[in-house]
């Protein structure tokens, strides 16, 4: 990875003595006394610039001279300089919003550069004025500055021709120790969730916004890629004395700041800080229904920390059982914590949906946690999503599940995964056009998501629009050739078209790439059987049977291979067993083209009727 370029301005426009005096003030501040790394970095880059060596400030030089790396340093594998420069930039911003707000000189580290810039604050050359005129000028400047600050905080920014939209980028973690990152992410997710509930504001999902964690891309390019008119960024620091957050709202078209604010609160008062930021954003973007200044319930810090840890693990690692333990800790620490109960319900529902653990018990736990969440707060959309997943994947109660999805999206129209979940229900019911509407909404809210693209391709496949499904999946593979679900959709579509050699090629590649081989082995065994390679198909069948013996979750995959072999009764029997075991994939047998050879079988039709599924496929 190349080093950042040197800034165009390689010599300071402020007298060197003034810069050195400002450097001393900055380094003596509480903000910098506790961070030796940032002190060394700032001293080095300022000193080199003042000595006329700004052009020599390179990433490799900083790695060796400041951070103790040796000559083997490779910026492609070691991001220490970029990371610390980003954190220094945020620390300087915090300093000048706080202790350094009255300093006569400002030291900046421009984005995309390691060379500092120096700026004199207007009013610095006061010694040329008589005392009376100096006081008058000072009062005038104070009035102007105060009026400007008021204006920047109160004004509404309007983007002609579009509704207001925002992405909340990951906040920089300025907390020492390992706990900082999950806290910064948790705070940002709280902000995102709160903003997403504001009707009239489109909020990009966390999964897309967090793709830009590195901070190296210009905010205008981020805005373009995410399709938003504004970006919120900032930093968070947790100390013994409390929590300090800086937040900046930026016009994504121009790159200019709309407002910037620094907040310092006690650790027990974090939620009111979140509400203040959300209210400022809503006011600036012209959204009326801003949140109240005081939340209805404030969890104790230990409960909030456990909740943030659970969401961090769930979002970054998809370890459901580990996140479950954190959510359980959160509700144990605060039984009135509705958000934690909702997260607990949704995690249990996801475990049931993905067949992790005893499905029936997970559904019982889902409903118990959801009831508790609803008793405390009926407005949390995650509770409704948990009930919807349990309703259709376990009970096959499609109408109740659909009502829950609709309620969740009423509560949070910006809930991208809610739109995706609803789309899956609609696809299973053969309502493909309605599913496309939900997926298009999810795509707008989560434009970088791989899941939305794959769900769209799957919906097109089930709708028998094979060419379109292959086009969508192939575009994804052009960006990431290792994404095996997209290759599986291509293979399944070609299988449905009867293009068996091409289908086998796709599915063999997907089987070699993917961790979830079971979802690929069924179509692969079917394709091999239909192409006359029966021995190989039965070898695949044996591999799937081994999974069935240990997990009991392979019934649908076995049915797919038996369908290819022409064993219709055996295929239907495996589907019945899968339904009895609550295997989630059973929900799509009514529309999956691979089961078209079974659709005239009375036993297949009876099974679909029992599960509330269409039995005629699509276009029948």
Secondary structure per residue as TSV (DSSP state, phi and psi in degrees):
chain	resnum	aa	ss	phi	psi
A	1	X	-	360.0	131.6
A	2	X	-	-71.7	156.0
A	3	X	-	-71.3	157.1
A	4	X	-	-63.3	145.8
A	5	X	-	-74.2	155.8
A	6	X	-	-68.3	149.6
A	7	X	-	-66.2	154.6
A	8	X	S	-64.2	-34.2
A	9	X	-	-88.9	108.4
A	10	X	-	-100.9	-2.5
A	11	X	S	-129.6	140.7
A	12	X	-	-68.9	146.7
A	13	X	S	-98.4	3.0
A	14	X	S	-110.3	142.3
A	15	X	-	-52.8	140.4
A	16	X	H	-58.5	-38.5
A	17	X	H	-62.0	-38.6
A	18	X	H	-66.9	-38.3
A	19	X	H	-65.7	-42.8
A	20	X	H	-65.0	-38.5
A	21	X	H	-64.4	-39.7
A	22	X	H	-66.8	-40.0
A	23	X	H	-59.3	-41.9
A	24	X	H	-61.7	-40.8
A	25	X	H	-63.6	-43.5
A	26	X	H	-63.6	-48.7
A	27	X	H	-66.9	-27.1
A	28	X	H	-81.7	-9.2
A	29	X	S	-73.2	157.5
A	30	X	H	-59.9	-33.1
A	31	X	H	-62.0	-33.0
A	32	X	H	-107.3	-17.7
A	33	X	H	-62.5	-27.2
A	34	X	T	-92.8	2.2
A	35	X	-	-127.3	92.5
A	36	X	H	-65.5	-39.3
A	37	X	H	-59.7	-46.3
A	38	X	H	-71.7	-31.6
A	39	X	H	-61.9	-48.1
A	40	X	H	-62.4	-43.8
A	41	X	H	-63.6	-46.1
A	42	X	H	-65.3	-43.6
A	43	X	H	-59.7	-41.3
A	44	X	H	-67.3	-50.9
A	45	X	H	-68.9	-35.7
A	46	X	H	-68.1	-45.2
A	47	X	H	-60.4	-45.8
A	48	X	H	-62.7	-38.3
A	49	X	H	-67.7	-43.4
A	50	X	H	-65.6	-27.5
A	51	X	T	-85.6	4.5
A	52	X	T	81.8	18.2
A	53	X	-	-111.9	31.5
A	54	X	G	-59.7	-35.8
A	55	X	G	-66.6	-15.1
A	56	X	G	-94.0	-0.7
A	57	X	-	-79.5	95.7
A	58	X	-	-118.1	163.9
A	59	X	H	-60.6	-42.3
A	60	X	H	-66.3	-40.6
A	61	X	H	-60.8	-45.7
A	62	X	H	-64.4	-39.2
A	63	X	H	-60.4	-40.6
A	64	X	H	-80.7	-48.1
A	65	X	H	-77.7	-32.5
A	66	X	T	-102.9	-40.5
A	67	X	T	-108.9	8.7
A	68	X	-	73.5	16.5
A	69	X	-	-74.9	160.3
A	70	X	-	-99.2	-173.5
A	71	X	T	-68.0	-10.7
A	72	X	T	-84.5	2.7
A	73	X	-	-53.5	132.0
A	74	X	-	-126.8	110.7
A	75	X	T	-64.1	-15.6
A	76	X	T	-72.8	-24.7
A	77	X	T	-116.5	-10.7
A	78	X	-	-128.4	110.8
A	79	X	-	-100.0	20.5
A	80	X	H	-58.0	-41.7
A	81	X	H	-68.0	-47.5
A	82	X	H	-61.4	-42.7
A	83	X	H	-64.7	-48.1
A	84	X	H	-70.0	-32.8
A	85	X	H	-64.9	-40.9
A	86	X	H	-62.9	-43.2
A	87	X	H	-68.3	-36.8
A	88	X	H	-62.7	-41.9
A	89	X	H	-57.9	-43.9
A	90	X	H	-68.5	-37.2
A	91	X	H	-66.3	-40.0
A	92	X	H	-62.2	-42.3
A	93	X	H	-60.2	-43.4
A	94	X	H	-61.0	-43.8
A	95	X	H	-59.7	-45.6
A	96	X	H	-77.8	-15.8
A	97	X	H	-82.7	-16.1
A	98	X	T	-119.1	-105.4
A	99	X	T	-58.5	-33.1
A	100	X	T	-94.5	16.1
A	101	X	T	-65.2	-22.5
A	102	X	T	-105.3	8.1
A	103	X	-	-64.8	144.2
A	104	X	S	-77.0	-15.9
A	105	X	E	-130.9	144.2
A	106	X	E	-117.0	130.3
A	107	X	E	-101.9	124.9
A	108	X	E	-121.2	152.5
A	109	X	E	-119.0	93.5
A	110	X	-	-58.2	146.4
A	111	X	T	-60.6	139.6
A	112	X	T	81.7	9.2
A	113	X	-	-143.3	153.3
A	114	X	S	-104.8	2.2
A	115	X	S	-96.3	123.4
A	116	X	E	-73.1	157.7
A	117	X	E	-120.0	150.1
A	118	X	E	-123.9	133.9
A	119	X	E	-135.7	127.4
A	120	X	E	-82.0	134.1
A	121	X	-	-76.6	135.9
A	122	X	T	-53.2	136.9
A	123	X	T	101.3	0.9
A	124	X	-	-64.2	-42.3
A	125	X	-	-85.4	56.7
A	126	X	G	-78.8	-16.5
A	127	X	G	-68.7	-13.1
A	128	X	G	-81.5	-8.7
A	129	X	S	-104.0	144.1
A	130	X	-	-60.6	158.9
A	131	X	H	-58.6	-45.7
A	132	X	H	-61.7	-45.8
A	133	X	H	-65.7	-34.1
A	134	X	H	-62.3	-44.0
A	135	X	H	-64.4	-43.3
A	136	X	H	-62.1	-43.1
A	137	X	H	-63.5	-42.2
A	138	X	H	-60.4	-44.0
A	139	X	H	-64.2	-39.6
A	140	X	H	-64.1	-45.5
A	141	X	H	-62.3	-39.0
A	142	X	H	-62.8	-42.0
A	143	X	H	-65.1	-42.8
A	144	X	H	-63.9	-46.1
A	145	X	H	-62.5	-41.8
A	146	X	H	-64.8	-42.4
A	147	X	H	-64.5	-39.7
A	148	X	H	-64.7	-43.7
A	149	X	H	-60.8	-43.3
A	150	X	H	-61.0	-42.8
A	151	X	H	-61.8	-45.3
A	152	X	H	-63.0	-33.3
A	153	X	H	-79.9	-26.7
A	154	X	H	-96.4	-23.3
A	155	X	-	-69.0	150.6
A	156	X	-	-102.6	130.2
A	157	X	-	-95.0	126.2
A	158	X	-	-116.0	129.8
A	159	X	-	-106.1	106.0
A	160	X	T	-58.3	139.8
A	161	X	T	80.2	6.0
A	162	X	S	-149.1	151.9
A	163	X	-	-75.7	152.1
A	164	X	-	-63.6	140.3
A	165	X	E	-147.2	152.3
A	166	X	E	-149.3	150.2
A	167	X	E	-121.6	131.8
A	168	X	E	-99.0	108.2
A	169	X	-	-78.8	159.6
A	170	X	-	-57.4	133.6
A	171	X	-	-79.5	145.9
A	172	X	E	-66.5	135.5
A	173	X	E	-90.4	111.5
A	174	X	-	-106.4	13.0
A	175	X	-	-87.9	133.1
A	176	X	S	-71.8	143.5
A	177	X	S	96.0	172.1
A	178	X	T	-76.2	-16.3
A	179	X	H	-77.1	-13.7
A	180	X	H	-66.3	-40.3
A	181	X	H	-65.1	-43.7
A	182	X	H	-67.7	-32.2
A	183	X	H	-68.4	-44.3
A	184	X	H	-62.4	-43.5
A	185	X	H	-65.5	-40.5
A	186	X	H	-64.2	-41.5
A	187	X	H	-61.4	-44.8
A	188	X	H	-65.7	-38.6
A	189	X	H	-66.4	-36.6
A	190	X	H	-61.4	-45.8
A	191	X	H	-58.7	-46.7
A	192	X	H	-61.5	-45.2
A	193	X	H	-63.1	-43.6
A	194	X	H	-63.5	-43.6
A	195	X	H	-66.4	-35.2
A	196	X	H	-65.1	-21.8
A	197	X	T	-81.6	-7.1
A	198	X	S	-82.0	114.5
A	199	X	T	-68.8	138.9
A	200	X	T	94.8	-0.8
A	201	X	-	-125.3	125.4
A	202	X	E	-92.1	125.6
A	203	X	E	-119.9	122.9
A	204	X	-	-69.2	141.2
A	205	X	-	-65.9	154.8
A	206	X	H	-56.5	-40.9
A	207	X	H	-61.0	-34.6
A	208	X	H	-80.5	-44.6
A	209	X	H	-62.4	-34.8
A	210	X	G	-78.1	-4.4
A	211	X	G	-67.2	-15.7
A	212	X	G	-107.7	35.9
A	213	X	T	-64.3	-32.0
A	214	X	T	-61.9	-27.2
A	215	X	-	76.7	7.7
A	216	X	-	-86.4	-17.8
A	217	X	S	-89.7	141.8
A	218	X	-	-61.0	139.7
A	219	X	H	-62.4	-28.7
A	220	X	H	-67.8	-35.6
A	221	X	H	-71.3	-38.1
A	222	X	H	-60.7	-45.5
A	223	X	H	-59.6	-39.0
A	224	X	H	-66.5	-45.3
A	225	X	H	-66.6	-34.7
A	226	X	H	-91.8	-9.4
A	227	X	T	68.9	40.3
A	228	X	-	-120.2	159.1
A	229	X	S	-94.9	-15.6
A	230	X	E	-145.5	155.2
A	231	X	E	-131.7	135.5
A	232	X	E	-109.2	126.8
A	233	X	E	-136.4	168.3
A	234	X	E	174.7	-160.7
A	235	X	E	-146.1	160.7
A	236	X	E	-139.6	137.1
A	237	X	E	-134.7	129.9
A	238	X	E	-108.8	125.2
A	239	X	E	-130.4	174.2
A	240	X	T	-59.9	-33.6
A	241	X	T	-77.4	-14.6
A	242	X	E	147.4	-155.9
A	243	X	E	-119.6	131.9
A	244	X	E	-119.1	129.7
A	245	X	E	-130.1	134.2
A	246	X	E	-109.3	142.0
A	247	X	E	-138.9	138.5
A	248	X	E	-132.4	127.7
A	249	X	E	-98.3	127.6
A	250	X	E	-123.2	134.5
A	251	X	E	-70.4	114.7
A	252	X	T	-70.6	-18.8
A	253	X	T	-77.8	-43.3
A	254	X	T	-100.3	-23.4
A	255	X	-	83.9	3.9
A	256	X	-	-85.6	148.2
A	257	X	E	-72.4	133.7
A	258	X	E	-85.8	-47.6
A	259	X	E	-155.3	160.6
A	260	X	E	-141.9	135.1
A	261	X	E	-144.4	150.5
A	262	X	E	-117.1	132.1
A	263	X	E	-123.0	135.3
A	264	X	E	-130.5	122.1
A	265	X	E	-138.9	164.1
A	266	X	-	-67.3	152.2
A	267	X	G	-60.1	-26.7
A	268	X	G	-78.4	-5.8
A	269	X	G	-113.2	23.2
A	270	X	H	-64.1	-39.9
A	271	X	H	-66.0	-33.9
A	272	X	H	-68.7	-32.7
A	273	X	H	-63.6	-44.9
A	274	X	H	-58.2	-43.9
A	275	X	H	-64.0	-37.8
A	276	X	H	-62.9	-43.3
A	277	X	H	-65.7	-44.3
A	278	X	H	-61.1	-39.9
A	279	X	H	-66.9	-39.5
A	280	X	H	-64.4	-41.9
A	281	X	H	-62.8	-46.4
A	282	X	H	-60.8	-42.8
A	283	X	H	-64.4	-42.9
A	284	X	H	-66.2	-32.5
A	285	X	H	-93.9	2.2
A	286	X	T	76.9	23.8
A	287	X	-	-95.8	130.1
A	288	X	-	-85.9	-38.3
A	289	X	-	-84.7	62.5
A	290	X	-	-72.9	155.6
A	291	X	-	-71.0	160.4
A	292	X	-	-69.0	157.6
A	293	X	S	-70.8	-30.1
A	294	X	S	-116.1	121.6
A	295	X	-	-65.8	154.9
A	296	X	S	-64.5	-35.8
A	297	X	-	-136.5	133.6
A	298	X	-	-114.9	110.9
A	299	X	-	-73.2	153.1
A	300	X	-	-66.5	156.4
A	301	X	H	-54.4	-38.0
A	302	X	H	-68.1	-32.9
A	303	X	H	-70.9	-43.6
A	304	X	H	-63.8	-38.9
A	305	X	H	-62.7	-44.2
A	306	X	H	-62.8	-39.8
A	307	X	H	-63.6	-46.5
A	308	X	H	-62.1	-40.7
A	309	X	H	-61.9	-42.6
A	310	X	H	-61.5	-43.1
A	311	X	H	-69.7	-35.0
A	312	X	H	-62.3	-47.4
A	313	X	H	-64.1	-41.5
A	314	X	H	-65.8	-41.5
A	315	X	H	-76.0	-36.4
A	316	X	H	-94.8	-24.2
A	317	X	H	-129.2	-12.8
A	318	X	-	58.2	33.1
A	319	X	-	-94.0	94.0
A	320	X	H	-63.1	-44.1
A	321	X	H	-64.4	-40.2
A	322	X	H	-66.8	-43.8
A	323	X	H	-65.0	-34.0
A	324	X	H	-58.2	-42.8
A	325	X	H	-63.0	-38.9
A	326	X	H	-67.0	-42.0
A	327	X	H	-64.4	-36.4
A	328	X	H	-64.0	-39.5
A	329	X	H	-62.4	-38.8
A	330	X	H	-64.4	-46.1
A	331	X	H	-73.7	-25.6
A	332	X	H	-69.2	-38.9
A	333	X	H	-72.4	-29.2
A	334	X	-	-147.4	92.5
A	335	X	T	-63.9	-10.9
A	336	X	T	-97.0	10.6
A	337	X	-	-85.7	92.2
A	338	X	H	-63.5	-42.1
A	339	X	H	-60.6	-37.8
A	340	X	H	-69.2	-39.2
A	341	X	H	-62.8	-40.2
A	342	X	H	-64.2	-42.5
A	343	X	H	-63.7	-38.6
A	344	X	H	-62.5	-44.1
A	345	X	H	-62.5	-44.9
A	346	X	H	-66.6	-37.3
A	347	X	H	-66.5	-42.9
A	348	X	H	-60.5	-40.8
A	349	X	H	-64.3	-40.5
A	350	X	H	-65.8	-37.1
A	351	X	H	-65.0	-39.3
A	352	X	H	-66.2	-42.7
A	353	X	H	-62.9	-39.4
A	354	X	T	-93.7	10.7
A	355	X	T	60.5	39.7
A	356	X	-	-100.2	105.3
A	357	X	S	90.7	178.0
A	358	X	-	-64.1	116.0
A	359	X	H	-61.3	-45.9
A	360	X	H	-60.2	-42.5
A	361	X	H	-66.6	-38.6
A	362	X	H	-63.6	-37.2
A	363	X	H	-68.2	-40.5
A	364	X	H	-58.1	-46.3
A	365	X	H	-65.6	-36.5
A	366	X	H	-57.5	-49.6
A	367	X	H	-71.4	-34.7
A	368	X	H	-65.5	-46.2
A	369	X	H	-66.5	-38.3
A	370	X	H	-64.9	-40.7
A	371	X	H	-60.9	-42.1
A	372	X	H	-64.9	-41.9
A	373	X	H	-62.2	-43.0
A	374	X	H	-66.3	-36.3
A	375	X	H	-62.0	-34.0
A	376	X	H	-87.1	-35.9
A	377	X	-	-161.4	115.6
A	378	X	T	-84.4	0.4
A	379	X	T	-104.7	13.6
A	380	X	-	-93.7	114.4
A	381	X	H	-65.7	-29.8
A	382	X	H	-59.6	-32.6
A	383	X	H	-61.3	-43.6
A	384	X	H	-67.4	-37.5
A	385	X	H	-64.9	-40.6
A	386	X	H	-60.0	-45.2
A	387	X	H	-66.8	-36.0
A	388	X	H	-65.5	-44.9
A	389	X	H	-60.8	-45.7
A	390	X	H	-65.3	-36.6
A	391	X	H	-64.8	-43.7
A	392	X	H	-94.4	-30.4
A	393	X	H	-82.6	-24.1
A	394	X	T	-105.6	-51.7
A	395	X	S	-90.4	-15.8
A	396	X	-	57.6	34.7
A	397	X	-	-94.5	84.3
A	398	X	H	-68.7	-38.6
A	399	X	H	-68.2	-43.9
A	400	X	H	-64.3	-41.4
A	401	X	H	-63.4	-41.3
A	402	X	H	-64.5	-39.5
A	403	X	H	-61.1	-39.6
A	404	X	H	-65.9	-42.2
A	405	X	H	-61.0	-44.7
A	406	X	H	-63.3	-39.8
A	407	X	H	-64.9	-41.8
A	408	X	H	-59.4	-41.0
A	409	X	H	-77.9	-21.5
A	410	X	H	-68.1	-42.5
A	411	X	H	-69.2	-35.1
A	412	X	-	-143.2	90.6
A	413	X	T	-63.7	-16.3
A	414	X	T	-94.8	15.9
A	415	X	-	-83.2	90.7
A	416	X	H	-60.7	-46.6
A	417	X	H	-68.3	-25.5
A	418	X	H	-66.5	-41.5
A	419	X	H	-62.9	-40.1
A	420	X	H	-66.0	-43.7
A	421	X	H	-61.7	-42.4
A	422	X	H	-63.5	-39.2
A	423	X	H	-61.6	-38.8
A	424	X	H	-62.5	-42.2
A	425	X	H	-59.7	-46.4
A	426	X	H	-64.6	-38.2
A	427	X	H	-62.6	-45.7
A	428	X	H	-60.5	-28.9
A	429	X	T	-89.2	2.3
A	430	X	T	78.3	15.8
A	431	X	-	-98.2	69.6
A	432	X	H	-69.3	-39.1
A	433	X	H	-65.9	-40.4
A	434	X	H	-65.4	-37.8
A	435	X	H	-62.7	-39.2
A	436	X	H	-61.9	-37.1
A	437	X	H	-61.2	-45.2
A	438	X	H	-66.1	-39.5
A	439	X	H	-69.5	-34.5
A	440	X	H	-65.5	-38.1
A	441	X	H	-64.1	-43.1
A	442	X	H	-62.4	-37.7
A	443	X	H	-64.1	-39.2
A	444	X	H	-65.6	-38.9
A	445	X	H	-81.7	-25.0
A	446	X	S	-137.4	65.6
A	447	X	T	-67.0	-18.0
A	448	X	T	-98.6	0.6
A	449	X	-	-70.3	133.1
A	450	X	H	-76.8	-29.1
A	451	X	H	-66.2	-40.7
A	452	X	H	-64.2	-45.0
A	453	X	H	-59.9	-43.3
A	454	X	H	-67.9	-39.5
A	455	X	H	-65.1	-36.5
A	456	X	H	-64.3	-44.6
A	457	X	H	-62.8	-39.3
A	458	X	H	-65.7	-40.3
A	459	X	H	-62.2	-42.0
A	460	X	H	-65.3	-38.7
A	461	X	H	-61.3	-47.5
A	462	X	H	-66.5	-27.1
A	463	X	T	-82.1	4.3
A	464	X	T	66.1	25.6
A	465	X	-	-100.6	68.8
A	466	X	H	-65.8	-42.4
A	467	X	H	-60.3	-41.5
A	468	X	H	-67.7	-40.3
A	469	X	H	-60.1	-43.3
A	470	X	H	-66.5	-38.0
A	471	X	H	-63.4	-45.7
A	472	X	H	-63.2	-47.5
A	473	X	H	-65.7	-37.9
A	474	X	H	-67.1	-36.9
A	475	X	H	-61.4	-37.8
A	476	X	H	-66.2	-41.3
A	477	X	H	-66.7	-27.4
A	478	X	H	-64.0	-32.1
A	479	X	H	-84.4	-33.9
A	480	X	-	-146.8	96.4
A	481	X	T	-70.4	-10.0
A	482	X	T	-96.1	1.0
A	483	X	-	-78.9	93.3
A	484	X	H	-67.2	-28.8
A	485	X	H	-59.6	-37.4
A	486	X	H	-66.5	-39.1
A	487	X	H	-67.6	-32.5
A	488	X	H	-65.2	-40.2
A	489	X	H	-63.0	-42.2
A	490	X	H	-60.0	-47.5
A	491	X	H	-63.4	-42.2
A	492	X	H	-66.7	-37.1
A	493	X	H	-65.6	-42.6
A	494	X	H	-69.2	-32.1
A	495	X	H	-62.6	-44.7
A	496	X	H	-64.8	-30.4
A	497	X	T	-80.3	-7.3
A	498	X	T	83.4	12.2
A	499	X	-	-88.4	75.6
A	500	X	H	-67.2	-44.2
A	501	X	H	-60.2	-43.6
A	502	X	H	-64.9	-39.9
A	503	X	H	-62.7	-44.7
A	504	X	H	-62.5	-40.8
A	505	X	H	-60.8	-47.0
A	506	X	H	-61.4	-46.7
A	507	X	H	-71.0	-33.4
A	508	X	H	-66.4	-39.8
A	509	X	H	-64.2	-42.3
A	510	X	H	-63.9	-39.7
A	511	X	H	-64.8	-33.3
A	512	X	H	-75.2	-26.1
A	513	X	H	-91.5	-35.5
A	514	X	-	-89.1	147.5
A	515	X	S	-76.6	-35.2
A	516	X	-	-90.6	72.3
A	517	X	T	-63.3	-25.5
A	518	X	H	-60.9	-38.4
A	519	X	H	-69.4	-17.7
A	520	X	H	-97.1	-34.3
A	521	X	H	-65.1	-34.7
A	522	X	H	-59.4	-57.6
A	523	X	H	-60.7	-35.0
A	524	X	H	-65.3	-45.8
A	525	X	H	-62.0	-37.8
A	526	X	H	-63.4	-45.4
A	527	X	H	-64.3	-41.8
A	528	X	H	-62.7	-42.9
A	529	X	H	-63.3	-44.8
A	530	X	H	-70.0	-22.3
A	531	X	T	-89.8	4.9
A	532	X	T	88.8	2.9
A	533	X	-	-92.9	65.5
A	534	X	H	-65.2	-40.9
A	535	X	H	-60.7	-42.0
A	536	X	H	-68.1	-36.3
A	537	X	H	-62.7	-40.8
A	538	X	H	-71.5	-27.9
A	539	X	H	-65.7	-41.9
A	540	X	H	-63.8	-40.5
A	541	X	H	-58.5	-42.8
A	542	X	H	-62.9	-37.7
A	543	X	H	-65.1	-39.5
A	544	X	H	-69.5	-39.1
A	545	X	H	-60.8	-34.3
A	546	X	H	-64.7	-37.8
A	547	X	H	-66.5	-41.2
A	548	X	H	-60.9	-39.2
A	549	X	H	-65.4	-33.0
A	550	X	H	-91.9	-30.1
A	551	X	H	-119.0	-24.5
A	552	X	S	70.6	18.5
A	553	X	-	-112.3	7.6
A	554	X	-	-102.9	14.6
A	555	X	H	-59.6	-41.9
A	556	X	H	-67.8	-41.1
A	557	X	H	-62.5	-41.1
A	558	X	H	-62.7	-40.4
A	559	X	H	-64.2	-35.6
A	560	X	H	-65.0	-43.9
A	561	X	H	-67.1	-44.7
A	562	X	H	-61.8	-33.1
A	563	X	H	-63.3	-43.0
A	564	X	H	-63.6	-33.5
A	565	X	H	-79.2	-8.1
A	566	X	T	86.4	7.8
A	567	X	-	-87.2	76.6
A	568	X	H	-65.5	-44.3
A	569	X	H	-63.7	-40.9
A	570	X	H	-65.2	-39.1
A	571	X	H	-62.0	-46.0
A	572	X	H	-66.3	-36.8
A	573	X	H	-62.4	-41.0
A	574	X	H	-67.1	-35.3
A	575	X	H	-65.1	-39.1
A	576	X	H	-63.1	-43.2
A	577	X	H	-64.8	-38.0
A	578	X	H	-64.4	-39.0
A	579	X	H	-64.3	-41.4
A	580	X	H	-63.8	-30.7
A	581	X	T	-88.4	2.0
A	582	X	T	60.4	38.1
A	583	X	-	-69.7	125.6
A	584	X	G	-60.4	-36.4
A	585	X	G	-62.4	-17.9
A	586	X	G	-59.3	-28.5
A	587	X	G	-63.5	-14.2
A	588	X	G	-110.4	8.1
A	589	X	T	-68.7	-23.0
A	590	X	T	-70.3	-19.1
A	591	X	T	-123.8	-11.7
A	592	X	-	-69.8	120.6
A	593	X	G	-58.2	-23.6
A	594	X	G	-64.0	-20.9
A	595	X	G	-98.4	11.9
A	596	X	G	-56.8	-35.1
A	597	X	G	-63.7	-14.1
A	598	X	G	-97.8	-5.4
A	599	X	T	-69.3	-22.7
A	600	X	T	-91.1	0.5
A	601	X	-	-80.8	126.5
A	602	X	H	-57.0	-37.6
A	603	X	H	-67.2	-35.9
A	604	X	H	-66.8	-44.4
A	605	X	H	-62.0	-39.0
A	606	X	H	-65.5	-40.0
A	607	X	H	-64.3	-44.2
A	608	X	H	-61.7	-40.4
A	609	X	H	-63.4	-41.6
A	610	X	H	-60.6	-36.7
A	611	X	H	-90.9	-1.0
A	612	X	T	72.2	31.1
A	613	X	-	-109.4	151.1
A	614	X	-	-68.9	141.1
A	615	X	S	-105.6	-8.2
A	616	X	S	-93.9	4.2
A	617	X	-	72.8	-143.2
A	618	X	S	-118.4	144.9
A	619	X	-	68.3	26.6
A	620	X	-	-119.4	360.0
